Amino acid sequence: MKKKILIIDDEVTFAKVLKFNLVETGKYEVLVESRGKEGLETARKRRPDLIILDLIMPDISGEQVLSQLKNQSVTKDIPVIILSSKITEEEIKKENIRLPKCTLLAKPIDIDKFLSIVDKMIK
């Protein structure tokens, strides 16, 4: 059975590329939402095995989405990967202190490294 991944990212092209690469592995079913509120609703209803979340969203911030996910019993244990173009690789260690319940990656990402991280987190 394929694992479910939810991508919450308002950059449509980027989300499509991520989805394509994840689906191509043959291991994942991928859902995509472009707004934080819809992403939260999909997470509650579909209960994905992993959530990939952008920090900068048009309606509510990725930090707010993460906070709501981690404060709800049905979604609190779902692992989250935060992807952001607003952070550099050097800032990741500092940011992980502020966002301890997730893995943080800077955009642009190395797709092979990303897929490896997904595989590790979803098992």
ZAMAR-807453 format. One record per residue: residue number from 1; residue in one letter; chain; x, z negated, y of N, C-alpha, C, O in turn. Coordinates in steps of 0.02 Angstrom, whole numbers, plus 50000, padded with zeros to 5 digits. Example, Ala and Ser with C-alpha at 12.3 -4.5 7.8 and 13.67 -1.06 7.14 Angstrom:
# ZAMAR-807453
+-----+------+-------+-------+-------+-------+-------+-------+-------+-------+-------+-------+-------+-------+-------+
!  nr ! rest ! kette !   n.x !   n.z !   n.y !  ca.x !  ca.z !  ca.y !   c.x !   c.z !   c.y !   o.x !   o.z !   o.y !
+-----+------+-------+-------+-------+-------+-------+-------+-------+-------+-------+-------+-------+-------+-------+
!   1 !    A !     A ! 50660 ! 49610 ! 49716 ! 50615 ! 49610 ! 49775 ! 50660 ! 49610 ! 49835 ! 50712 ! 49577 ! 49834 !
!   2 !    S !     A ! 50642 ! 49646 ! 49888 ! 50684 ! 49643 ! 49947 ! 50645 ! 49606 ! 50002 ! 50670 ! 49598 ! 50057 !
+-----+------+-------+-------+-------+-------+-------+-------+-------+-------+-------+-------+-------+-------+-------+
//
This chain:
# ZAMAR-807453
+-----+------+-------+-------+-------+-------+-------+-------+-------+-------+-------+-------+-------+-------+-------+
!  nr ! rest ! kette !   n.x !   n.z !   n.y !  ca.x !  ca.z !  ca.y !   c.x !   c.z !   c.y !   o.x !   o.z !   o.y !
+-----+------+-------+-------+-------+-------+-------+-------+-------+-------+-------+-------+-------+-------+-------+
!   1 !    M !     A ! 50041 ! 50000 ! 49940 ! 50000 ! 50000 ! 50000 ! 50044 ! 50000 ! 50063 ! 50091 ! 49962 ! 50068 !
!   2 !    K !     A ! 50027 ! 50043 ! 50110 ! 50067 ! 50048 ! 50171 ! 50055 ! 49988 ! 50216 ! 49999 ! 49962 ! 50221 !
!   3 !    K !     A ! 50108 ! 49967 ! 50249 ! 50103 ! 49913 ! 50298 ! 50077 ! 49942 ! 50363 ! 50089 ! 49999 ! 50380 !
!   4 !    K !     A ! 50039 ! 49900 ! 50401 ! 50009 ! 49921 ! 50464 ! 50053 ! 49898 ! 50522 ! 50073 ! 49840 ! 50526 !
!   5 !    I !     A ! 50066 ! 49945 ! 50567 ! 50103 ! 49930 ! 50628 ! 50059 ! 49949 ! 50688 ! 50029 ! 50003 ! 50689 !
!   6 !    L !     A ! 50056 ! 49905 ! 50737 ! 50020 ! 49919 ! 50799 ! 50070 ! 49927 ! 50855 ! 50111 ! 49882 ! 50867 !
!   7 !    I !     A ! 50068 ! 49984 ! 50889 ! 50109 ! 49997 ! 50948 ! 50065 ! 49988 ! 51009 ! 50012 ! 50019 ! 51014 !
!   8 !    I !     A ! 50086 ! 49944 ! 51055 ! 50050 ! 49935 ! 51118 ! 50098 ! 49956 ! 51173 ! 50143 ! 49918 ! 51192 !
!   9 !    D !     A ! 50089 ! 50016 ! 51198 ! 50135 ! 50045 ! 51248 ! 50098 ! 50097 ! 51288 ! 50066 ! 50142 ! 51260 !
!  10 !    D !     A ! 50103 ! 50093 ! 51354 ! 50068 ! 50141 ! 51397 ! 50106 ! 50206 ! 51407 ! 50080 ! 50254 ! 51436 !
!  11 !    E !     A ! 50168 ! 50210 ! 51382 ! 50206 ! 50273 ! 51385 ! 50185 ! 50314 ! 51324 ! 50213 ! 50306 ! 51269 !
!  12 !    V !     A ! 50137 ! 50358 ! 51333 ! 50105 ! 50395 ! 51278 ! 50156 ! 50435 ! 51238 ! 50154 ! 50433 ! 51176 !
!  13 !    T !     A ! 50200 ! 50471 ! 51271 ! 50249 ! 50512 ! 51235 ! 50295 ! 50469 ! 51193 ! 50309 ! 50485 ! 51136 !
!  14 !    F !     A ! 50319 ! 50414 ! 51222 ! 50363 ! 50369 ! 51186 ! 50327 ! 50340 ! 51125 ! 50355 ! 50337 ! 51070 !
!  15 !    A !     A ! 50264 ! 50319 ! 51133 ! 50225 ! 50291 ! 51078 ! 50215 ! 50344 ! 51023 ! 50218 ! 50327 ! 50963 !
!  16 !    K !     A ! 50204 ! 50407 ! 51042 ! 50196 ! 50460 ! 50992 ! 50260 ! 50471 ! 50952 ! 50258 ! 50480 ! 50892 !
!  17 !    V !     A ! 50317 ! 50469 ! 50986 ! 50382 ! 50477 ! 50952 ! 50394 ! 50419 ! 50903 ! 50415 ! 50430 ! 50847 !
!  18 !    L !     A ! 50380 ! 50358 ! 50926 ! 50387 ! 50300 ! 50882 ! 50341 ! 50307 ! 50821 ! 50363 ! 50298 ! 50764 !
!  19 !    K !     A ! 50278 ! 50324 ! 50834 ! 50230 ! 50331 ! 50780 ! 50254 ! 50384 ! 50730 ! 50252 ! 50372 ! 50669 !
!  20 !    F !     A ! 50275 ! 50441 ! 50755 ! 50299 ! 50495 ! 50712 ! 50355 ! 50471 ! 50666 ! 50353 ! 50482 ! 50606 !
!  21 !    N !     A ! 50405 ! 50438 ! 50696 ! 50462 ! 50414 ! 50657 ! 50442 ! 50361 ! 50606 ! 50469 ! 50361 ! 50550 !
!  22 !    L !     A ! 50397 ! 50317 ! 50623 ! 50374 ! 50266 ! 50576 ! 50333 ! 50297 ! 50519 ! 50343 ! 50279 ! 50461 !
!  23 !    V !     A ! 50287 ! 50342 ! 50536 ! 50245 ! 50375 ! 50485 ! 50288 ! 50417 ! 50438 ! 50274 ! 50419 ! 50378 !
!  24 !    E !     A ! 50339 ! 50450 ! 50465 ! 50383 ! 50493 ! 50425 ! 50419 ! 50455 ! 50369 ! 50439 ! 50485 ! 50319 !
!  25 !    T !     A ! 50427 ! 50390 ! 50377 ! 50459 ! 50351 ! 50324 ! 50415 ! 50347 ! 50262 ! 50439 ! 50333 ! 50207 !
!  26 !    G !     A ! 50350 ! 50358 ! 50270 ! 50303 ! 50354 ! 50215 ! 50282 ! 50282 ! 50198 ! 50244 ! 50271 ! 50151 !
!  27 !    K !     A ! 50308 ! 50234 ! 50237 ! 50295 ! 50163 ! 50222 ! 50240 ! 50132 ! 50266 ! 50213 ! 50079 ! 50249 !
!  28 !    Y !     A ! 50223 ! 50165 ! 50322 ! 50182 ! 50132 ! 50372 ! 50121 ! 50172 ! 50393 ! 50123 ! 50233 ! 50398 !
!  29 !    E !     A ! 50067 ! 50135 ! 50406 ! 50009 ! 50161 ! 50442 ! 50018 ! 50136 ! 50513 ! 50030 ! 50076 ! 50523 !
!  30 !    V !     A ! 50012 ! 50180 ! 50563 ! 50027 ! 50160 ! 50631 ! 49966 ! 50169 ! 50676 ! 49936 ! 50223 ! 50678 !
!  31 !    L !     A ! 49949 ! 50116 ! 50712 ! 49895 ! 50116 ! 50761 ! 49928 ! 50114 ! 50830 ! 49980 ! 50082 ! 50839 !
!  32 !    V !     A ! 49898 ! 50147 ! 50879 ! 49926 ! 50148 ! 50947 ! 49873 ! 50129 ! 50998 ! 49817 ! 50156 ! 50996 !
!  33 !    E !     A ! 49890 ! 50085 ! 51044 ! 49847 ! 50068 ! 51101 ! 49890 ! 50074 ! 51164 ! 49949 ! 50056 ! 51163 !
!  34 !    S !     A ! 49861 ! 50099 ! 51218 ! 49899 ! 50109 ! 51280 ! 49885 ! 50055 ! 51333 ! 49913 ! 50058 ! 51387 !
!  35 !    R !     A ! 49843 ! 50007 ! 51317 ! 49828 ! 49953 ! 51363 ! 49831 ! 49886 ! 51326 ! 49815 ! 49882 ! 51267 !
!  36 !    G !     A ! 49852 ! 49835 ! 51362 ! 49861 ! 49769 ! 51332 ! 49797 ! 49740 ! 51302 ! 49798 ! 49714 ! 51246 !
!  37 !    K !     A ! 49742 ! 49744 ! 51339 ! 49679 ! 49714 ! 51315 ! 49655 ! 49748 ! 51252 ! 49632 ! 49714 ! 51205 !
!  38 !    E !     A ! 49660 ! 49814 ! 51249 ! 49639 ! 49851 ! 51189 ! 49686 ! 49834 ! 51131 ! 49665 ! 49828 ! 51073 !
!  39 !    G !     A ! 49750 ! 49825 ! 51146 ! 49798 ! 49806 ! 51095 ! 49782 ! 49738 ! 51065 ! 49787 ! 49729 ! 51004 !
!  40 !    L !     A ! 49762 ! 49690 ! 51107 ! 49743 ! 49624 ! 51083 ! 49683 ! 49629 ! 51037 ! 49681 ! 49598 ! 50984 !
!  41 !    E !     A ! 49634 ! 49668 ! 51057 ! 49573 ! 49676 ! 51017 ! 49589 ! 49709 ! 50949 ! 49564 ! 49687 ! 50897 !
!  42 !    T !     A ! 49630 ! 49761 ! 50951 ! 49649 ! 49795 ! 50889 ! 49688 ! 49747 ! 50844 ! 49679 ! 49747 ! 50783 !
!  43 !    A !     A ! 49732 ! 49706 ! 50873 ! 49771 ! 49658 ! 50834 ! 49724 ! 49608 ! 50800 ! 49734 ! 49591 ! 50741 !
!  44 !    R !     A ! 49673 ! 49585 ! 50835 ! 49626 ! 49537 ! 50806 ! 49586 ! 49569 ! 50749 ! 49576 ! 49538 ! 50697 !
!  45 !    K !     A ! 49562 ! 49630 ! 50761 ! 49519 ! 49663 ! 50711 ! 49557 ! 49689 ! 50651 ! 49535 ! 49681 ! 50595 !
!  46 !    R !     A ! 49615 ! 49721 ! 50663 ! 49651 ! 49756 ! 50610 ! 49707 ! 49716 ! 50578 ! 49731 ! 49733 ! 50524 !
!  47 !    R !     A ! 49729 ! 49662 ! 50611 ! 49781 ! 49618 ! 50586 ! 49842 ! 49656 ! 50558 ! 49854 ! 49655 ! 50498 !
!  48 !    P !     A ! 49879 ! 49688 ! 50602 ! 49938 ! 49726 ! 50580 ! 49992 ! 49680 ! 50552 ! 49992 ! 49620 ! 50564 !
!  49 !    D !     A ! 50037 ! 49710 ! 50515 ! 50094 ! 49673 ! 50487 ! 50150 ! 49665 ! 50538 ! 50193 ! 49622 ! 50531 !
!  50 !    L !     A ! 50148 ! 49706 ! 50591 ! 50199 ! 49704 ! 50644 ! 50169 ! 49734 ! 50707 ! 50130 ! 49781 ! 50704 !
!  51 !    I !     A ! 50188 ! 49706 ! 50764 ! 50166 ! 49733 ! 50829 ! 50228 ! 49753 ! 50869 ! 50276 ! 49714 ! 50874 !
!  52 !    I !     A ! 50226 ! 49813 ! 50897 ! 50279 ! 49837 ! 50942 ! 50248 ! 49839 ! 51011 ! 50198 ! 49873 ! 51022 !
!  53 !    L !     A ! 50277 ! 49802 ! 51058 ! 50245 ! 49789 ! 51123 ! 50291 ! 49806 ! 51181 ! 50349 ! 49786 ! 51182 !
!  54 !    D !     A ! 50264 ! 49842 ! 51229 ! 50300 ! 49855 ! 51292 ! 50286 ! 49797 ! 51339 ! 50232 ! 49768 ! 51338 !
!  55 !    L !     A ! 50335 ! 49780 ! 51382 ! 50325 ! 49726 ! 51430 ! 50284 ! 49747 ! 51490 ! 50244 ! 49708 ! 51516 !
!  56 !    I !     A ! 50293 ! 49809 ! 51513 ! 50259 ! 49833 ! 51573 ! 50198 ! 49873 ! 51552 ! 50203 ! 49928 ! 51524 !
!  57 !    M !     A ! 50139 ! 49845 ! 51567 ! 50076 ! 49877 ! 51548 ! 50031 ! 49883 ! 51610 ! 50040 ! 49845 ! 51658 !
!  58 !    P !     A ! 49984 ! 49930 ! 51609 ! 49943 ! 49941 ! 51669 ! 49890 ! 49887 ! 51682 ! 49870 ! 49878 ! 51739 !
!  59 !    D !     A ! 49868 ! 49851 ! 51631 ! 49814 ! 49803 ! 51642 ! 49839 ! 49730 ! 51640 ! 49831 ! 49694 ! 51689 !
!  60 !    I !     A ! 49869 ! 49710 ! 51585 ! 49899 ! 49643 ! 51581 ! 49970 ! 49652 ! 51555 ! 49984 ! 49699 ! 51518 !
!  61 !    S !     A ! 50014 ! 49608 ! 51574 ! 50085 ! 49616 ! 51555 ! 50096 ! 49604 ! 51480 ! 50055 ! 49572 ! 51447 !
!  62 !    G !     A ! 50150 ! 49631 ! 51456 ! 50169 ! 49619 ! 51386 ! 50180 ! 49546 ! 51372 ! 50165 ! 49522 ! 51317 !
!  63 !    E !     A ! 50205 ! 49509 ! 51421 ! 50214 ! 49436 ! 51413 ! 50146 ! 49402 ! 51403 ! 50140 ! 49356 ! 51362 !
!  64 !    Q !     A ! 50095 ! 49424 ! 51441 ! 50028 ! 49395 ! 51433 ! 49999 ! 49413 ! 51365 ! 49968 ! 49371 ! 51332 !
!  65 !    V !     A ! 50010 ! 49475 ! 51343 ! 49987 ! 49496 ! 51277 ! 50020 ! 49452 ! 51223 ! 49987 ! 49426 ! 51179 !
!  66 !    L !     A ! 50086 ! 49444 ! 51228 ! 50123 ! 49404 ! 51180 ! 50097 ! 49332 ! 51179 ! 50086 ! 49304 ! 51125 !
!  67 !    S !     A ! 50086 ! 49304 ! 51237 ! 50060 ! 49235 ! 51241 ! 49993 ! 49229 ! 51207 ! 49981 ! 49181 ! 51170 !
!  68 !    Q !     A ! 49948 ! 49276 ! 51220 ! 49881 ! 49274 ! 51188 ! 49886 ! 49284 ! 51113 ! 49851 ! 49252 ! 51074 !
!  69 !    L !     A ! 49930 ! 49330 ! 51091 ! 49939 ! 49340 ! 51019 ! 49962 ! 49276 ! 50985 ! 49936 ! 49258 ! 50932 !
!  70 !    K !     A ! 50010 ! 49242 ! 51015 ! 50040 ! 49183 ! 50984 ! 49996 ! 49122 ! 50990 ! 50008 ! 49071 ! 50956 !
!  71 !    N !     A ! 49944 ! 49125 ! 51031 ! 49898 ! 49068 ! 51039 ! 49833 ! 49076 ! 51001 ! 49788 ! 49035 ! 51009 !
!  72 !    Q !     A ! 49827 ! 49128 ! 50961 ! 49766 ! 49139 ! 50922 ! 49783 ! 49135 ! 50848 ! 49833 ! 49163 ! 50825 !
!  73 !    S !     A ! 49743 ! 49098 ! 50811 ! 49758 ! 49086 ! 50740 ! 49764 ! 49150 ! 50699 ! 49805 ! 49153 ! 50654 !
!  74 !    V !     A ! 49724 ! 49201 ! 50714 ! 49725 ! 49263 ! 50673 ! 49786 ! 49307 ! 50687 ! 49803 ! 49349 ! 50646 !
!  75 !    T !     A ! 49818 ! 49297 ! 50744 ! 49875 ! 49341 ! 50762 ! 49941 ! 49303 ! 50772 ! 49993 ! 49335 ! 50782 !
!  76 !    K !     A ! 49940 ! 49237 ! 50770 ! 50000 ! 49199 ! 50789 ! 50060 ! 49211 ! 50744 ! 50117 ! 49202 ! 50766 !
!  77 !    D !     A ! 50049 ! 49229 ! 50682 ! 50104 ! 49238 ! 50635 ! 50128 ! 49311 ! 50628 ! 50173 ! 49325 ! 50589 !
!  78 !    I !     A ! 50097 ! 49356 ! 50666 ! 50118 ! 49427 ! 50663 ! 50184 ! 49434 ! 50700 ! 50188 ! 49415 ! 50759 !
!  79 !    P !     A ! 50236 ! 49461 ! 50668 ! 50299 ! 49472 ! 50704 ! 50291 ! 49525 ! 50759 ! 50252 ! 49572 ! 50752 !
!  80 !    V !     A ! 50329 ! 49516 ! 50813 ! 50324 ! 49560 ! 50871 ! 50393 ! 49585 ! 50890 ! 50442 ! 49547 ! 50893 !
!  81 !    I !     A ! 50397 ! 49650 ! 50903 ! 50457 ! 49680 ! 50932 ! 50438 ! 49700 ! 51003 ! 50392 ! 49739 ! 51013 !
!  82 !    I !     A ! 50474 ! 49674 ! 51052 ! 50463 ! 49693 ! 51122 ! 50512 ! 49748 ! 51138 ! 50572 ! 49741 ! 51126 !
!  83 !    L !     A ! 50487 ! 49804 ! 51164 ! 50529 ! 49859 ! 51187 ! 50519 ! 49866 ! 51262 ! 50462 ! 49868 ! 51285 !
!  84 !    S !     A ! 50573 ! 49869 ! 51299 ! 50565 ! 49875 ! 51371 ! 50622 ! 49915 ! 51403 ! 50680 ! 49908 ! 51384 !
!  85 !    S !     A ! 50604 ! 49956 ! 51450 ! 50654 ! 49993 ! 51489 ! 50678 ! 49951 ! 51548 ! 50724 ! 49971 ! 51583 !
!  86 !    K !     A ! 50646 ! 49895 ! 51559 ! 50663 ! 49852 ! 51616 ! 50717 ! 49800 ! 51598 ! 50731 ! 49755 ! 51638 !
!  87 !    I !     A ! 50745 ! 49806 ! 51539 ! 50795 ! 49758 ! 51517 ! 50854 ! 49796 ! 51487 ! 50846 ! 49849 ! 51457 !
!  88 !    T !     A ! 50913 ! 49768 ! 51494 ! 50972 ! 49800 ! 51465 ! 50992 ! 49761 ! 51403 ! 50969 ! 49705 ! 51391 !
!  89 !    E !     A ! 51034 ! 49791 ! 51362 ! 51059 ! 49757 ! 51302 ! 51093 ! 49691 ! 51321 ! 51088 ! 49642 ! 51283 !
!  90 !    E !     A ! 51127 ! 49688 ! 51378 ! 51162 ! 49628 ! 51399 ! 51114 ! 49571 ! 51416 ! 51130 ! 49513 ! 51407 !
!  91 !    E !     A ! 51055 ! 49589 ! 51440 ! 51006 ! 49538 ! 51459 ! 50965 ! 49512 ! 51400 ! 50929 ! 49462 ! 51407 !
!  92 !    I !     A ! 50970 ! 49544 ! 51343 ! 50927 ! 49526 ! 51287 ! 50937 ! 49453 ! 51265 ! 50887 ! 49419 ! 51253 !
!  93 !    K !     A ! 50998 ! 49429 ! 51261 ! 51009 ! 49360 ! 51239 ! 50975 ! 49311 ! 51287 ! 50943 ! 49263 ! 51265 !
!  94 !    K !     A ! 50982 ! 49324 ! 51351 ! 50951 ! 49281 ! 51401 ! 50875 ! 49284 ! 51395 ! 50841 ! 49233 ! 51399 !
!  95 !    E !     A ! 50847 ! 49344 ! 51387 ! 50774 ! 49353 ! 51381 ! 50746 ! 49321 ! 51318 ! 50690 ! 49296 ! 51318 !
!  96 !    N !     A ! 50785 ! 49320 ! 51264 ! 50760 ! 49290 ! 51202 ! 50747 ! 49215 ! 51210 ! 50707 ! 49187 ! 51173 !
!  97 !    I !     A ! 50780 ! 49184 ! 51257 ! 50767 ! 49114 ! 51271 ! 50697 ! 49107 ! 51300 ! 50660 ! 49060 ! 51284 !
!  98 !    R !     A ! 50678 ! 49155 ! 51343 ! 50612 ! 49153 ! 51375 ! 50557 ! 49179 ! 51328 ! 50499 ! 49158 ! 51334 !
!  99 !    L !     A ! 50574 ! 49223 ! 51282 ! 50525 ! 49252 ! 51235 ! 50549 ! 49239 ! 51163 ! 50569 ! 49285 ! 51129 !
! 100 !    P !     A ! 50547 ! 49176 ! 51141 ! 50578 ! 49159 ! 51078 ! 50542 ! 49182 ! 51015 ! 50571 ! 49182 ! 50961 !
! 101 !    K !     A ! 50479 ! 49201 ! 51021 ! 50440 ! 49217 ! 50961 ! 50439 ! 49291 ! 50946 ! 50391 ! 49316 ! 50917 !
! 102 !    C !     A ! 50491 ! 49327 ! 50966 ! 50492 ! 49399 ! 50955 ! 50564 ! 49425 ! 50953 ! 50612 ! 49389 ! 50967 !
! 103 !    T !     A ! 50570 ! 49488 ! 50934 ! 50634 ! 49523 ! 50938 ! 50630 ! 49568 ! 50999 ! 50579 ! 49602 ! 51009 !
! 104 !    L !     A ! 50681 ! 49569 ! 51039 ! 50681 ! 49606 ! 51102 ! 50732 ! 49663 ! 51098 ! 50790 ! 49651 ! 51083 !
! 105 !    L !     A ! 50709 ! 49725 ! 51112 ! 50753 ! 49783 ! 51112 ! 50745 ! 49821 ! 51177 ! 50691 ! 49827 ! 51205 !
! 106 !    A !     A ! 50801 ! 49847 ! 51202 ! 50801 ! 49886 ! 51264 ! 50787 ! 49960 ! 51248 ! 50811 ! 49987 ! 51198 !
! 107 !    K !     A ! 50747 ! 49992 ! 51292 ! 50737 ! 50064 ! 51288 ! 50793 ! 50096 ! 51329 ! 50814 ! 50066 ! 51378 !
! 108 !    P !     A ! 50817 ! 50154 ! 51312 ! 50799 ! 50193 ! 51253 ! 50828 ! 50161 ! 51190 ! 50879 ! 50127 ! 51193 !
! 109 !    I !     A ! 50795 ! 50172 ! 51134 ! 50816 ! 50141 ! 51072 ! 50851 ! 50191 ! 51027 ! 50840 ! 50252 ! 51031 !
! 110 !    D !     A ! 50894 ! 50165 ! 50984 ! 50923 ! 50205 ! 50931 ! 50873 ! 50202 ! 50874 ! 50860 ! 50149 ! 50846 !
! 111 !    I !     A ! 50845 ! 50259 ! 50855 ! 50789 ! 50260 ! 50807 ! 50809 ! 50233 ! 50739 ! 50769 ! 50199 ! 50707 !
! 112 !    D !     A ! 50870 ! 50247 ! 50716 ! 50892 ! 50221 ! 50651 ! 50898 ! 50144 ! 50652 ! 50877 ! 50110 ! 50606 !
! 113 !    K !     A ! 50926 ! 50118 ! 50706 ! 50932 ! 50046 ! 50714 ! 50861 ! 50015 ! 50718 ! 50848 ! 49964 ! 50687 !
! 114 !    F !     A ! 50818 ! 50047 ! 50755 ! 50749 ! 50024 ! 50762 ! 50713 ! 50021 ! 50695 ! 50682 ! 49970 ! 50678 !
! 115 !    L !     A ! 50718 ! 50075 ! 50656 ! 50685 ! 50077 ! 50590 ! 50713 ! 50023 ! 50543 ! 50676 ! 49994 ! 50504 !
! 116 !    S !     A ! 50777 ! 50010 ! 50548 ! 50808 ! 49958 ! 50508 ! 50780 ! 49889 ! 50526 ! 50766 ! 49849 ! 50482 !
! 117 !    I !     A ! 50772 ! 49876 ! 50591 ! 50744 ! 49813 ! 50615 ! 50672 ! 49806 ! 50592 ! 50651 ! 49752 ! 50570 !
! 118 !    V !     A ! 50633 ! 49860 ! 50597 ! 50564 ! 49859 ! 50574 ! 50561 ! 49841 ! 50500 ! 50522 ! 49798 ! 50480 !
! 119 !    D !     A ! 50602 ! 49874 ! 50460 ! 50603 ! 49861 ! 50388 ! 50617 ! 49787 ! 50374 ! 50584 ! 49756 ! 50331 !
! 120 !    K !     A ! 50664 ! 49758 ! 50409 ! 50682 ! 49688 ! 50398 ! 50625 ! 49641 ! 50419 ! 50611 ! 49592 ! 50385 !
! 121 !    M !     A ! 50593 ! 49657 ! 50475 ! 50541 ! 49612 ! 50501 ! 50476 ! 49616 ! 50463 ! 50438 ! 49567 ! 50462 !
! 122 !    I !     A ! 50462 ! 49671 ! 50431 ! 50397 ! 49681 ! 50400 ! 50394 ! 49658 ! 50327 ! 50340 ! 49657 ! 50298 !
! 123 !    K !     A ! 50450 ! 49641 ! 50299 ! 50451 ! 49620 ! 50228 ! 50428 ! 49549 ! 50218 ! 50426 ! 49525 ! 50161 !
+-----+------+-------+-------+-------+-------+-------+-------+-------+-------+-------+-------+-------+-------+-------+
//
